[in-house]
Amino acid sequence: MEQNGRGMVFKKGEPNSRRGAKTDIEALLGKTEKASDAVEGIRYVAMRCEARRGREGCEQSRRIATKPTKEEK
């Protein structure tokens, strides 16, 4: 997967990103060799989300990046 000016470019065979930020994060976690790449991708998705909805609306997408504990559920 690569990134260009318009967002993420998924190579043939990779899941596409039309299903929203959650699938972007899942795809990144599954496709990257290094953990730092996945973290960078999560940060990118969170930034993109923040630009769209503002800071408050973005908290939900940030939470997807870390699995919830039993207390949070």
VMD Tcl script that draws the C-alpha trace (Angstrom):
set ca {
  {0.00 0.00 0.00}
  {1.23 3.48 -0.82}
  {0.05 6.97 -0.03}
  {-0.37 9.76 -2.54}
  {-1.87 13.27 -2.31}
  {-5.44 11.93 -2.29}
  {-4.97 9.26 0.36}
  {-4.17 5.58 0.33}
  {-3.55 3.54 -2.78}
  {-4.17 -0.14 -2.22}
  {-2.36 -2.57 -4.50}
  {-4.18 -5.37 -6.27}
  {-5.37 -8.00 -3.82}
  {-5.47 -5.70 -0.80}
  {-8.82 -4.76 0.76}
  {-9.97 -1.37 -0.46}
  {-10.46 1.55 1.90}
  {-14.04 2.48 0.99}
  {-15.45 1.00 4.20}
  {-14.06 3.72 6.45}
  {-11.28 4.36 8.93}
  {-11.69 1.11 10.86}
  {-10.88 -1.06 7.84}
  {-7.96 1.23 6.94}
  {-6.47 0.55 10.37}
  {-7.15 -3.20 10.19}
  {-5.61 -3.37 6.72}
  {-2.56 -1.45 7.88}
  {-2.06 -3.69 10.89}
  {-2.35 -6.77 8.71}
  {-0.21 -5.57 5.80}
  {2.77 -3.84 7.38}
  {5.93 -5.67 8.36}
  {7.04 -3.16 10.98}
  {4.85 -1.98 13.84}
  {6.04 1.62 13.33}
  {4.51 1.62 9.83}
  {1.14 0.59 11.26}
  {1.34 3.31 13.93}
  {2.18 5.87 11.24}
  {-0.84 4.71 9.27}
  {-3.12 4.96 12.32}
  {-1.84 8.48 12.93}
  {-2.59 9.31 9.29}
  {-6.14 7.95 9.54}
  {-6.73 9.90 12.77}
  {-5.46 13.11 11.13}
  {-7.71 12.57 8.13}
  {-10.65 11.98 10.46}
  {-9.88 15.10 12.48}
  {-9.86 17.21 9.31}
  {-13.30 15.86 8.42}
  {-15.15 15.98 11.75}
  {-13.19 18.25 14.06}
  {-11.40 17.18 17.22}
  {-14.40 15.92 19.23}
  {-15.85 13.78 16.44}
  {-12.49 12.16 15.98}
  {-12.12 10.49 19.38}
  {-14.12 7.45 18.27}
  {-11.71 6.66 15.42}
  {-8.73 7.06 17.70}
  {-10.24 4.48 20.08}
  {-10.48 1.90 17.28}
  {-6.68 1.92 17.00}
  {-6.32 0.42 20.49}
  {-8.38 -2.58 21.48}
  {-10.80 -1.76 24.30}
  {-10.29 -3.36 27.69}
  {-13.12 -5.03 29.57}
  {-13.60 -1.91 31.73}
  {-14.19 0.28 28.65}
  {-16.90 -2.04 27.31}
}
mol new
graphics top color blue
foreach p $ca { graphics top sphere $p radius 0.5 }
foreach p [lrange $ca 0 end-1] q [lrange $ca 1 end] { graphics top cylinder $p $q radius 0.2 }
display resetview
